Amino acid sequence: MRRSDHEGNRLQEWQNKCLNEHGWYMHYVPDDTSSPYSVNIHTHGLLKNFNHPDIQICMPLSKKVIQSIFIGVVIKIKEGDLTIEKDKYYDGVLGGGYKVKYIDAIESRRPVLRMILPDKAGHLEYLDMDPEYQGQYTKLDNSDEA
């Protein structure tokens, strides 16, 4: 077996384990040029296991920070305390009183809710936010056909 085949099998085993034990897992793709900032971090399993769209973040944050954000959101979804809808503001996701917003996006041909993170002033709307953060509203479909 080639090394890449072995790594692929290990990844699939890990994904299956996560789905069986927790109902979800996340992928951190730091070099996805079809996503804003070439970052594509997303969940798998939420739709199938919790009847909730998977979530995507496209800001270049550390794996640890993103994982912490996703864990907090998924716990609320699993417990039935949160059902995310697009274009609404949500607090309690980030520290410091910052809110987040979700918009529709396509990640590898499947619908997801992209979490929009605020700029340093707390702005979430494209026209209000710092231009460095506006990229979150771009490349809403990273499918091969997009």
C-alpha positions in Angstrom: 0.0 0.0 0.0 1.3 3.4 -0.9 1.8 5.9 1.9 -0.9 8.2 0.6 -3.4 5.2 0.5 -2.5 4.5 4.1 -3.0 8.1 5.2 -6.3 8.2 3.3 -7.5 5.1 5.2 -6.4 6.5 8.5 -8.3 9.7 7.8 -11.5 7.8 6.8 -11.2 5.7 10.0 -10.8 8.9 12.1 -13.8 10.5 10.4 -16.0 7.4 11.0 -14.9 7.3 14.6 -15.8 11.0 15.1 -19.2 10.5 13.5 -19.9 7.4 15.6 -18.7 9.0 18.9 -19.7 12.7 18.5 -21.9 12.9 15.4 -19.7 15.3 13.6 -16.1 16.3 12.7 -14.3 19.3 11.1 -11.9 19.7 8.2 -9.4 22.5 8.2 -8.2 23.1 4.6 -5.6 25.9 4.8 -4.8 26.0 1.0 -8.2 26.0 -0.7 -7.7 28.7 -3.3 -11.4 28.5 -4.2 -12.3 29.8 -0.7 -11.9 33.3 0.7 -8.4 33.9 2.1 -7.6 30.4 0.8 -9.0 29.0 4.0 -11.9 26.5 4.2 -12.8 25.2 7.6 -16.1 23.3 7.8 -18.1 20.6 9.6 -19.4 17.3 8.5 -22.2 15.3 10.0 -24.5 18.0 11.3 -27.2 17.6 8.6 -27.3 13.8 8.9 -27.1 13.5 12.6 -28.7 16.7 13.9 -30.9 17.8 11.0 -28.9 21.0 10.8 -26.8 22.4 8.0 -23.0 22.1 8.3 -21.1 25.2 9.1 -18.1 26.8 7.4 -15.6 29.5 8.5 -13.2 31.1 6.0 -11.1 33.3 8.2 -7.4 32.4 8.8 -7.6 31.5 12.5 -5.8 28.8 14.3 -7.3 25.2 14.3 -7.6 25.5 18.1 -9.7 28.7 17.9 -11.9 27.3 15.2 -12.4 24.0 16.9 -13.4 25.9 20.1 -16.0 27.9 18.2 -17.4 24.9 16.4 -17.6 22.8 19.6 -19.6 25.5 21.3 -22.0 25.9 18.4 -22.4 22.1 17.9 -23.1 21.5 21.6 -26.0 24.0 21.4 -27.3 22.5 18.2 -27.1 18.9 19.7 -28.9 20.0 22.8 -31.6 21.7 20.8 -30.8 25.2 22.1 -29.7 26.5 18.7 -31.1 26.4 15.2 -29.1 28.7 12.9 -30.9 30.7 10.3 -29.2 32.7 7.6 -28.9 36.5 7.8 -29.6 36.6 11.6 -27.2 37.8 14.3 -26.1 35.4 17.0 -24.3 36.2 20.2 -22.7 33.8 22.7 -20.4 32.3 20.0 -17.4 34.6 20.4 -16.1 36.2 23.5 -16.1 40.0 24.1 -19.8 40.4 23.2 -19.1 40.1 19.5 -21.9 38.7 17.4 -21.7 36.5 14.3 -23.9 36.1 11.2 -24.5 33.2 8.9 -25.0 33.2 5.1 -25.7 30.5 2.6 -22.6 29.0 0.8 -21.7 25.9 -1.1 -18.7 23.8 0.1 -17.7 21.0 -2.3 -21.2 20.9 -3.8 -23.1 20.8 -0.5 -25.0 23.6 1.1 -23.4 25.0 4.3 -24.0 28.0 6.5 -20.9 30.2 6.4 -20.2 31.9 9.7 -19.3 35.6 9.2 -17.0 36.8 11.8 -17.1 40.5 12.8 -14.3 43.0 12.2 -12.5 44.5 15.2 -15.3 47.1 15.5 -18.0 44.4 15.6 -19.4 45.1 12.1 -20.9 42.1 10.3 -22.5 43.7 7.2 -20.3 43.8 4.1 -20.6 47.5 3.5 -19.9 48.4 7.1 -17.0 46.1 7.9 -13.3 46.7 7.4 -12.3 45.7 3.9 -9.9 43.1 5.3 -13.0 41.1 6.5 -15.2 41.6 3.5 -13.7 38.6 1.7 -15.9 36.4 3.9 -18.8 37.4 1.6 -16.9 36.2 -1.6 -16.5 32.8 -3.2 -19.8 31.5 -1.9 -19.5 28.4 -4.1 -16.2 26.5 -4.1 -17.6 23.6 -6.2 -15.5 22.4 -9.1 -18.1 23.9 -11.5 -18.2 27.3 -9.8 
